[in-house]
Protein backbone atom coordinates (compact mmCIF):
# COMPACT_ATOMS: atom_id res chain seq x y z
CA UNK A 1 0.00 0.00 0.00
CA UNK A 2 1.17 3.53 -0.76
CA UNK A 3 2.47 6.05 1.70
CA UNK A 4 1.76 9.76 1.43
CA UNK A 5 4.99 11.72 0.80
CA UNK A 6 6.16 13.87 3.71
CA UNK A 7 5.84 17.12 1.72
CA UNK A 8 2.13 16.48 1.01
CA UNK A 9 -0.53 18.17 3.16
CA UNK A 10 -4.20 17.51 3.82
CA UNK A 11 -5.82 20.22 1.72
CA UNK A 12 -9.45 19.05 1.97
CA UNK A 13 -11.66 16.34 3.47
CA UNK A 14 -15.08 14.96 2.73
CA UNK A 15 -17.91 14.97 5.24
CA UNK A 16 -18.50 11.75 7.17
CA UNK A 17 -20.24 9.28 4.88
CA UNK A 18 -22.56 6.41 5.74
CA UNK A 19 -24.88 4.18 3.67
CA UNK A 20 -27.52 6.92 3.55
CA UNK A 21 -25.42 9.85 2.33
CA UNK A 22 -22.46 8.40 0.43
CA UNK A 23 -22.15 9.77 -3.11
CA UNK A 24 -22.79 6.85 -5.46
CA UNK A 25 -19.49 7.47 -7.27
CA UNK A 26 -17.62 6.09 -4.25
CA UNK A 27 -19.38 2.75 -4.72
CA UNK A 28 -18.26 2.50 -8.36
CA UNK A 29 -14.84 2.64 -10.01
CA UNK A 30 -13.30 6.09 -9.88
CA UNK A 31 -9.82 7.45 -9.44
CA UNK A 32 -7.98 10.17 -7.62
CA UNK A 33 -6.68 13.04 -9.71
CA UNK A 34 -3.07 13.44 -10.76
CA UNK A 35 -0.90 14.57 -7.85
CA UNK A 36 -3.48 13.69 -5.17
CA UNK A 37 -3.49 10.90 -2.60
CA UNK A 38 -6.74 9.89 -0.93
CA UNK A 39 -6.70 8.60 2.64
CA UNK A 40 -9.87 6.59 3.29
CA UNK A 41 -10.45 6.59 7.05
CA UNK A 42 -13.05 4.32 8.64
CA UNK A 43 -14.59 6.01 11.67
CA UNK A 44 -17.04 3.24 12.57
CA UNK A 45 -17.86 -0.24 11.31
CA UNK A 46 -16.10 -1.95 8.39
CA UNK A 47 -15.51 -0.97 4.77
CA UNK A 48 -13.96 -2.88 1.88
CA UNK A 49 -11.56 -1.16 -0.54
CA UNK A 50 -11.09 -2.54 -4.04
CA UNK A 51 -8.12 -1.46 -6.15
CA UNK A 52 -8.06 -2.01 -9.90
CA UNK A 53 -5.24 -2.32 -12.40
CA UNK A 54 -7.01 0.11 -14.72
CA UNK A 55 -10.44 1.57 -15.41
CA UNK A 56 -11.68 -1.70 -16.89
CA UNK A 57 -8.98 -3.93 -15.42
CA UNK A 58 -9.21 -6.78 -12.97
CA UNK A 59 -9.23 -6.33 -9.21
CA UNK A 60 -5.63 -6.26 -8.00
CA UNK A 61 -6.33 -5.81 -4.32
CA UNK A 62 -9.11 -6.05 -1.76
CA UNK A 63 -8.55 -4.57 1.67
CA UNK A 64 -10.86 -4.80 4.69
CA UNK A 65 -10.71 -1.50 6.61
CA UNK A 66 -11.95 -1.63 10.19
CA UNK A 67 -12.80 1.16 12.61
CA UNK A 68 -9.82 3.52 13.18
CA UNK A 69 -7.92 2.07 10.20
CA UNK A 70 -7.25 3.61 6.81
CA UNK A 71 -6.09 2.86 3.28
CA UNK A 72 -4.17 5.16 0.95
CA UNK A 73 -5.21 5.46 -2.68
CA UNK A 74 -2.35 6.87 -4.76
CA UNK A 75 -2.79 9.43 -7.55
CA UNK A 76 -4.80 8.25 -10.56
CA UNK A 77 -5.49 4.84 -8.99
CA UNK A 78 -8.82 3.20 -9.87
CA UNK A 79 -10.74 2.03 -6.82
CA UNK A 80 -14.15 1.74 -5.14
CA UNK A 81 -15.49 0.95 -1.68
CA UNK A 82 -18.20 -1.33 -0.34
CA UNK A 83 -19.96 -1.13 3.03
CA UNK A 84 -19.52 -4.35 4.99
CA UNK A 85 -21.49 -3.26 8.07
CA UNK A 86 -24.66 -1.17 8.32
CA UNK A 87 -23.09 1.14 10.91
CA UNK A 88 -20.05 1.97 8.76
CA UNK A 89 -18.94 5.61 8.55
CA UNK A 90 -15.91 6.86 6.67
CA UNK A 91 -14.22 10.03 5.53
CA UNK A 92 -11.71 10.71 2.77
CA UNK A 93 -8.83 13.11 3.34
CA UNK A 94 -7.06 14.43 0.25
CA UNK A 95 -3.36 15.21 0.20
CA UNK A 96 -1.30 17.16 -2.35
CA UNK A 97 2.19 18.62 -2.55
CA UNK A 98 2.36 21.57 -0.17
CA UNK A 99 4.24 23.64 -2.77
CA UNK A 100 1.99 22.57 -5.66
CA UNK A 101 -0.92 24.39 -7.28
CA UNK A 102 -3.64 22.03 -5.96
CA UNK A 103 -2.88 22.60 -2.28
CA UNK A 104 -2.23 26.33 -2.75
CA UNK A 105 -5.53 26.83 -4.59
CA UNK A 106 -7.58 25.06 -1.93
CA UNK A 107 -5.76 26.69 0.97
CA UNK A 108 -6.30 30.14 -0.60
CA UNK A 109 -10.01 29.37 -1.04
CA UNK A 110 -10.19 28.24 2.59
CA UNK A 111 -8.40 31.40 3.79
CA UNK A 112 -10.62 33.67 1.69
CA UNK A 113 -13.86 32.06 2.85
CA UNK A 114 -12.85 32.31 6.52
CA UNK A 115 -12.29 36.08 6.23
CA UNK A 116 -15.80 36.79 4.87
N, C-alpha and C positions, 0 to 999 in steps of 0.2 A: 504494500500500500504506500502511496505517496506521502511525502512530508511537505509541509508548507515552508518555503524558503524563509530564512530569518529576516530578510529585508521586506517581506510582505506584511501588510497590515490589514486588519478587519475594517473594510470601508463601508460595509452595509450588512444588514441581517434581515431575514424574513420575520414575520410574526410567528408565533407558535401555531403549528398546524396540527390538526387532528383529522379523523375520518370525515367530519362534517364540513370542514372549511379548507381542506387542502386543494390547491389548484390542480385540476386534472392532469396538467402537463407533467407534474411530478410522478404520476403513476404510469406514464408512458415514456418511451425513449426520448431523451433530450440530452443536450450537452452544455457544459460550461463554456463561456466565451474564451477567446484567446487571451492569455495572460491572467486568467482568474482561476483560483482554486476555490472549491466549495467544501465547507466542513459541515457535514450532516450530523447534528447532535440530537440524540434521543434523550428527551427530558422525562419521559414516562413510558412504560410498556416496552414493546419490541417491534422493530422495523427490519425489513430485509432490503439490502442494497444489491442491485444487479449491475454489473459492469459489462459492457459489450465491446467487442473488438472494433466495430464500426457501426454506422447507422443501421445497417441491415445485417450486421455480422452476428455470429453466435455469441452466447453468453460466455465470458471468459472468467468471471468470478461472481460468487454469491456470498454475501457477508451478512450474518445476523448481528444486528446492533441492538444491544440491550440498554436499559436505563443507565444514564450517565456515561455512555460510551459514544464514540463518534467514528466516522469514516471520512477520509479525504478523497474528493473527486478532483483529479488534476485538470488543467486547462484542456478544453476541447474533447473531453472524455465522455462517451455515450453511456448513459446510465438511467436507471429508474428505481423507484422504491415501491415496497409493498407493505401494508400494515399487517402485522402478524398477531397483534392483540387489539381488542376494541378500545382499550384505554390509551393507546399509543399517542404520544405528542412528540413532535420534533421541530427543530428550527435549523435553518441553513445560514451559516455565516460565510460571507464572501471575502476573499483576500486577494489583494493585488499589490504589485510593487509600490512601495511607499513613494518612490521618486517618479513613478509612471503617471501617465495621463488619466488612467481610470480612477486611481485613488485620489489624485488631486481634484478631479472634477467632482467626485462625490463628496469629498471633504469640504470643498468650496460651497457646494449646494447646502450642505449641512450647516456650515457656518453662517451663510446668508439667511437661511430660514430661521435660525435661532436668534438673529438680531432684529427680526421683524416684529 
